């Protein structure tokens, strides 16, 4: 079966709608900042398997590999969503040396300023 004509734009709308919902709920979960890592808000083409990619700043004692579990269980994303969750202390320490963080701050779309 071929790809449905216009599916990229349909997928972009789904991702944008879910982004709006998630971004609105993150502060109530204690998020202290959010950056969209992929370019669903731009004219860059969206593939059928494009997911939301969000960097979220959250005060937590959970190990890095478990932090997204909290967000997934509370937000229950309706589209594929990848959360990279850092603590404020990690952001302060690693912002200029960690490649992921450097790229996020240089090229990401700030949805909620880090505080």
Secondary structure, 3 states (H helix, E strand, C coil): CCCCCCHHHHHHHHHHHHHHHHHHHHHHHCEEEEEECCCCCCCCCCCCCCCEEEEEEECCCCCHHHHHHHHHHHHCCCCCEEEEEECHHHHHHHCCCCHHHHHHHHHCEEEECCC
